[in-house]
Amino acid sequence: MATSTLPLHNDKGKGYSLSMGSPIMSRFVRRFAAFCIILFIVVYSFSTTTAPQNESIVSPKSMQYNINPLYWAPTLSERIGKSAFPKSFFTAQALRENEFNPVSAVILRVTDDDQSIEYAVKNLVKYPFISDIYIHNLVKKRPLTVESLKLDPKLRDSISIEIMESDEDLGSMARFTTCATASRLYCYFQDDAYLNTYMDTLYTNFLRFPTLIHANAKPSHYETQMKWRFSNKELNLHTGYADFRYGAFVPRWKVQSFLTQLGKSGLMKDSIRQAEYYFAIWMNQYPWLLSNPPHTVKGDKATDKDIAYPETLDRYTYDAIRHLQRSLTLDQSEAPQDYFERQEEEPSLEHRDVRSSCANDRCLFMTNMDPFVQPSQVTFDYQNITSIPKLESIYESMSIVSPSLEWDEHSYHRVVDNDPNTCWNTIKNPKQGDYLGLILVGTSKTSNLVIHTPQVMNHPERQLSISVLQSGDSWIKCKAVDKTTSETSRITLGVNCPNVKLFRAIKVTFRRDQSEPFVVCGLSIDNLSFSTWAQKPWIFKAVNNI
């Protein structure tokens, strides 16, 4: 395995305590460790114990918003093409005080051209929380060097980039062998075929609950993946599928545990090459999926023609869940020895209200209104549910989402996609206490909140309440005044929050049951506008100006 390397980031590895970072291994040690991992898996005798209790962060036992304190929140910014997180947050001194986590990026080079990997890397180096980048080149006929990435010399000196070539066809297994020996406690995954324009928001949600898998899901695929969730209460089975091609954050220790699981699984070599179909399932935790439209490296929104599920996906996913159920069934002792988790991590699905990223990557859309069938309503048993299509049909038979409704056209991201002609539909009638709102990548204040909707609501200040979150979990109620003007497709509320200078999140709550589903085409506050967003030009400007 050959590598090409750039100098390490100046701050990396200096002054970290064991709870905030990981010592950086030499390139030789990492390559040797990776070789050992691959060798042991191929002969099916890999055996390494990884204890999650050694990690610095554990999920809370009860639902919390886990938002960084105001002091460490970045200032809400609309700087096009730049991260909201300043580099000063990721110095050794700052990391000892704040709650941020630097991340190792792992990119699979799968595109048979020279530009895609260049654009993917140039997009990632904009984000200070990416401390180093590992590129595993799966296109053997196109050798890759750091120089071919055409990075600005200043960037080449500020971040570590390693390029890994392998004589063996590892397939998606390369993600995991690379992450297992990465320098940081957390890894970021993506393929070079796509640009993740939601890095700041996906990272913000990851910071709240970093032991979970956080991944983007194409909206048209999101609906499908809601059916690829598996539950069996008696067996402590609670898991689901995640696609890592468009961007995902994962804990390194879970990857290391996964390699142990693979080593003991007896899977054939062809199945091991398809490791990404097993990983999320075998974690036995529901991944946190954000419904976000992916972009190709050319800057266009990826269509279903650009992105297709592999033909083998159903087969390998079903094999993964069948293997997991068998393992959970065979060892129901109080101290299982099969390396599969039994305890479901917090927050539970009912409390995972963040659904999508805002188009300008400066906020997250949240709502408790979820029209999909919950996995707890479908008891999975592979002896009765004999295929993924059969599982999908069970979910569909219970669904309240009409088969004639194209979810992609009415999904969560339509609220914050900067297009007033596209709208999210709640599908269900909102009940008293249901809510929608924004979590900010930073702090802000506002005197107005605008809901773009074609529906007329008389006296909205009597039907809706507004509250904000500064830190912790206590929402502060604000006074709402109706400022809506006639003949406009929007509800405008004046907002007065006594003694609140800045807040991290804002939500609108229904004060009474509604008689019909609610349609929302946009949600905005004074200092958060989507008017500056321009998809394709933004991406090329951001990449070409690196």
N, C-alpha and C positions, 0 to 999 in steps of 0.2 A: 504494500500500500504506500503510495507516494503522496507527500503533502507539500504544499507551497504556503509559506507563512509570512504574515506581516507582524511588526512589533506589537506587543500587548498594549492595551490602553494604559495610560500613565498611572491611573488611580487603582487599576485592578489589582487586588490581592494585598493592598497596603492597609494595615490596621484593622482588618475585619475581625470581629469576634466570631466564635463558632456559631452563635445564634443568628448572625446576619449574613454570613457568606460562606464560601468554600475555598480552601487553598487551591491555587492553580497548579495543576500538575504540569510537568514538562511535556513537550510534544512526544518525546520518546515513550514516556510512561503511558500517555493516553493511547498512542498507537499500539503499544504492546498489550494494554488492557483490552482494547477493541479487538485485537487479533485473538486473544484468549477467549473472549466472549463468543465470537463467531465460531471458533473451532469447537468449543464445548457444545454449542447449540447444534452444530451440524452432526456431531456424534451423539447428541441427545443425552449428555451427561452434565450439562451446566447445573451448578448447585451453589448459589450464593444467597445468603440471608440478608435481607434489607429490612430494617426496623423503622416503621413510620414514626415511632415516638422520638426518633433522633432529630426529626425536622424541627425547625424553629417556630413554625406556625401550625396550629391545629384549628379545625373548624369549631365554631362555638356550639354549645349544647342547645341554645335557643336562638330563635330568629333575631338577628340584629342586622342593621344596615351597614355596619362596619365601614363607615366612610372616614377617610383620613381627616384629622382635625383641621380646622381652618388655617392654623399656622403653617401646615405643610401642604395645603391645597394650592395648586398653581393658579395664577390669575387667569380668569376666563379670557381667552384670546381668540381672535379670528384671523390670525396670521396664516395666510394661505401657504400650504406646503411645509409648514414647520410644526414640530411637536409642541403640545401645550406644556410638556414637562421640561423644565430647564436642566442643563447639565449639572448645575450646582446641587441638585437633589440627589445626585448619584456619586458624589465624592465619598471617600472613606469616612470622613467626619460626619457628613450628613446621614449616611446610611446607619451609623450607630445611634442616631436620634430619631429618624423617621421610620415609616412603616413600608417603605418601598423595597422592591426586590429587583436587582439587576437580573437579566435573562440571557441565556445562550440561545442564539437562533440556529436552527438546523434547516437548511434548504435542500430539497431534493432537486437536482438538475435533471429534468425529464424531457425538456423541449429541444428538438433537433434544430437549433439555430444558435447564433452567437449573441443575439440581442436580449433574449428573455432573461437570462441569468444576470446580465448586466443591469437591466432595469430593476429586477427584483432586489438585488443587493443595494443599489443606489436608493431605493425606497426605504429599506430597513435602516441604513446608516443615519437617517434623519432623526431617529428616535434614541434619546440618551439611555433609555432603560435596556437597549440591546447592547450588551457589553462585548460580545464576541460573536462571530459568524462562522459556522461550519457548513461547507458546501460539499454534499456527496454527489459526485458526478456519475449519473447512471447512463449517460450517452457516451459510450466508450469511443466511438469514432470521432468525437470532438473533445480532445484533451483541453483542459482548462488551466489557466494560470491566473494569479492575482493581477498581473499586468493587463491581461485581456479584459478585466472588468472596467478599465479606464476610469478609475477613481481619482478624485482630486488628491494630490500628494499630501495635503494636510489631513485628509480623512484616512489615508493609508497609515499615517503615523499615530492615529488616535484610536484605532480599533483593531482587534486581532481577527484575521481572516485565515482559515485553514481550508484547503481544498483536498478532498479525499477521493482517490481513485482506487477501485478494487477490481481485481481480475475476475472475481466471482460475481455472478448476477445475484445481488442481495434483494432486489426489489424494494418494497416498502420497509423491509426489515432494517434497511440502512438508517432510517429515521431513529430507530431505537438503539442500535449499537452505537450510533454517534452521540445521542443524548446521554446515554449511560455513563460516558466518560467525559462529558462536557464540564466546564469549569464552574458553572453556577448550579444552584439548587433547583432552578426551574428552566424549562426549555420552551422555545417557540418553534412551531412547525409550520411549513408551507412548501408548496411546489413553486418552481420558477415560472410556471405558466400564468400565474396570477399576481396582481398587485393588491395587497390588503390596504384599502384606504380607510380602515376603521381601527388602526393600531392603537391610538390613544384610548378610545372607548373600550375596546376589548381588554386592554391592559388595566383600565380603571376597574372594570368589573372583576377581573382576575385578582386584583389586589384585595378586594373585599373578602373573597373566599378562595385563597390560593391552592388549597389542597384538591380542588375539583378540576376537572377538564373544562376549559372554556374554549368554545369553537364557533366560528362563523358557519352558517348554513344558508345556502341559496334558498330564497323564499319558496320557490316551487318545490324544492327538496325538503324544506322544513316541515311541511305538512306530512310528507311521507315519513320522515324520521320521527314524527310524533307517534307513528304506528309501530316503529321499530324500538319500542320500549317494552321491557319484560319485567313481570312482577309475579312473585309467588311468596306470600307472607310466611307460610309454614317453613320454607327453606331459606328465608332471608335473602331472597333473590330480588334485586332491584337495580336494573341496569339498562343501558341503551346504546345506540350507535352514534358515532361522531365521525365526520369527514374532516380529515386534516389537510386537505389540499389548499384551502383558502385562508388558513390562519388559525392557530390554536395554541393555547398555553397549557402546559402540563407539568406536574411535579416530577423532578428527576428520579426521586426515590420510587415513584410508581412505575416508571420505565424500568428501573433496575429490578423491581419485584416481578414485572412482566417477563423479563428475560429468565428469571428463575422459574416462573410458571411454564414458559416455553420449554426450558430444559427438562422439565419433569413431565411434559405433556405427551411425549411420544409422537408428536405431529411429524408428518413427512416433510421433506425438504420443500416441495412445491407449496405446501400450506404455510410454512415458515416465511417464504418469500411474500406472502400476502398478510403479513403480521398486522398491518393497520386495521384489518377487519376484525381481529381478535382483541386488540389492545383495549379499546373502550369497553367492550363487552366484559372482558375478564377483570376489569377494575371493580365490577359489581357496584357501580355508582352511576346515577343518572348524570350524563354530561350536561353542562349548561350551554345551550345553543342560542345564539343570537341570529335572528332572521335578517341577514344582510346580503344584498346583491353583490356578488364578486365581480371584479373587473379583470379583463385580460390585460396583458402587458402593453397593449396598444391604447389602453385607456377606455375601451368600450365596456359597457356592462355585458357580462357573459350571459349568453342565452342558453337554452336547453340544447341547442345544436352545438354550442361550444363545449358544454359540459354534459357528459352522459355517465350514468352509473355503469360500471364494468359489468359484463354479462355474468361474471362469477360472483358478484357481490352477494346475492341471495344465498348461494351455496355456502360460501365461507362464513357469512354472518350466522347462518343457521347452525353450522358446525361449531362455531364459537359458543353459542348459547346452549347447545346440547351438551357440550363438554363441561361448561360451567355448572349446569343443573346436575349433571352426574357427580361432579366433585362435591357440590354442596350436599347432595343426598348421601354420599358415601361417608362423609365425616361430619356428623352433627354433634360432636363433642363440644365441651366448653372451651377447649383449647385446640382448634383445628390445626393441622400440620400441612395443609395443602396450599398455603400462601394466597388464598382467596379471602377477601374481606367479607365479613358478615354484617357489621354495623353500618347502617345507612348514615351518611354524612349530612350535616346541616349545611344550608337550609333545605327543608323538604320542598318538594315540587310546588306545593301550594303557596310557599313564601317566595318563590323565585319570580319576582314580578318584573325584572328587567328583560325586555323582549327584543330590542333592536337598537342599533346605533343611529344617531342623527347623521344626515348626509355630510355635514361639515366636520364630523368627528369631534364635536365639542360637547356632546351630551348623549345620554342614553334615554330611550323612551321606555317608560315603565307603566304597567297596568296589571291589576289582579284579574282582569276579565280574560278568561281562557276558554275558547270554545271546544277544545279538543278533549277526547275521551282520556281519562286518567288511567295510567297503567294498572293502578290498584283495582280498577273495575274489570280487568281481564286477568284471570289467574292462568299463568303460563305453565304448560306441561308439554314437553316435546313428544310425549307418547300420544297426546290428544291433538296437539297443534303441530302438524307434521311438516310444515314448510312456512317460509316467510309470507308467501301469497295468502296462505290460509289465515295467518295471524292478521294480515292487513284486512281481509274480508270480515273478520270478527270486529275489529275496530270500526270499520265502515258501517257495519250493521247497527252499531250503537251511536254513531256520530249524529250531531245536530247540524253539521255543515252539509248543506245540500250538495249532491254530486254535480249539479249544474253550475255551482259556484266555483270560479277559478280563484283559489286562495291567494295566488300570487298577485292578483289584481286588487285584493282587499286585505292584504297582510299588514302586520304591525308597522313595517318600515314606511308604509305610505303616509303615516302621520308626519314623518320628519324627513321626507325625501325632496323637499323644496319644489314640489309640484302641486299646486292647489287643485289640479284636475284629477289627482289620484287620492283615494280615501281608504281609510281602515273602517271596517264594519265590525261592530262588537258581536254580531250574529245573535247573541242573547240580549234580552232586555236588561239594561243595567238595574241593579237593585240598590237599595239604600246601603251606603257604605262602600260600594264599588268606586274605583278611582282610576285616574290616569295622570301621568306627570312626567317630569324630567329629572334625571340625576345629572349634574353638571360635571364636566371635566375641569374643575376649578370652582371659583366662588363668583357670586354675582348678587345684584339686587334689582328690583323692578318695581315700577309703579303700575304696570299693566300686564295682564295676561290675556292673550287672544286665542280663541278656539275657532278655527276655520271649519265650518259645517254648513251643509245645505238645509239643515233642519232649523225650524223656528222654535225658540224657547222663551216663553214669556216670563219676565221677572227672573232671569237666571241667578241673580244674587240670592233668591229664596230657594232655588233648587240645587245650587252648587255651593260648596265651601272650598276655601283655599287655605293651604297650610304649607309651611316651609320647614326644612330641616337644616340646622346649623352643624351639628355634630351629634354623636351618640345616636339615640333612637327616639328622642322625644320631639314630636312634630309640634310646631308652634302655629296656632290658628291666627289667620289674618282676617281683616275686615274687607269684604268685597262689595264694590259699588258698581251698578250696571252703567256702562258707558256705550252700550250697543246702539248703533245708529240704524234707522230703518232702511230697508232695501239693500242690505249687505249680507253676504253669506258668511258672517262671522259673529261670534259672541265676544264682546270686549268687556272685561271686568277691571275696574280700578282696584289696586291691591295696596293695603296699608297694614304692615306688620310691625306693631309697636316694639321698639327696642331691638330691632333686628337690622344690623348694618349689612351683613352679608349672609348668604345661605348657600348650601351645597345641593339642595334638591327642593323641588316644588311640586305639589300635586293638587288636583281638583277632585273633590269627592262628591258623589251624588247624595243629596240629602233626603231623597225620596225615590221610591220605585218609579221606573219609567215604563211607559206603555208600549214602547217599540225599541228595536235596536238603535244604537246611536252611531252616527257616521261622523268621523273626524278626518278632515283633509289637511290639517295643520295645527300646530301648537307652538306658540312663541311667546317670549317675554322681551322686555325692552332691550337688553344687552345681548340677546341671542337671536341673530337673524340668519336665515339661510339664503338671503338674496345674493350673496357673493359667491355662492357655490357654482362652479362650472366643471362638470365631470371630466371630460376628456382634456380640455386645456389645462386644468389644474394638475392632472397627473403628469402630463408631459413637461409642464413648467417645473414641477417639483423635481422630477427626475433629471432633467437637463441642466438645472441650475445647481446641482450638487457640487 
